[in-house]
Amino acid sequence: MTVRAEADGVRVVVCSGEFDLDTTGLLVDACDIGPVPAGLLVVDVRQVAFGDSSFLNALIRLRNTRPLALQGPLPKQLHRMMEMTGALPLFDIRDTTEQAG
C-alpha cells in the first residue's frame, strides 16, 4: 500500500494484493496517516486481487467518516461482492485519474 497527498487536500491510498481480516487494518491505518484528515480520500482498488467482507466493511466505515471515492475500474471479485451485498451504489467510483483527484 502506498499513500500520497495530492493538491487540494486529496489523499490517495493505492491498494494492491489481498485484503482480509488480517490485513484490512493496514488500509484503515494508511487512511488515517497525518495530523489533519484529507479533504477527499481516494482509495485506488485497481490492483486488489481479493477483498473479503472485512475489506468491504472498512471501505464502508471510511466512506461514512469522510468524503471517499474509489479509483477503478473495480476488480471483478470486488465488483461482484459489492453488487451482491448492495454496497455498490454507496460508492463514488472513478475510472480515470482526472476524475479521482
Secondary structure by P-SEA (a helix, b strand, c coil): cbbbbcccbbbbbbbccccccccaaaaaaaaacccccccbbbbbccccccccaaaaaaaaaaaaccbbbbcccccaaaaaaaaaacccccccccccccccc
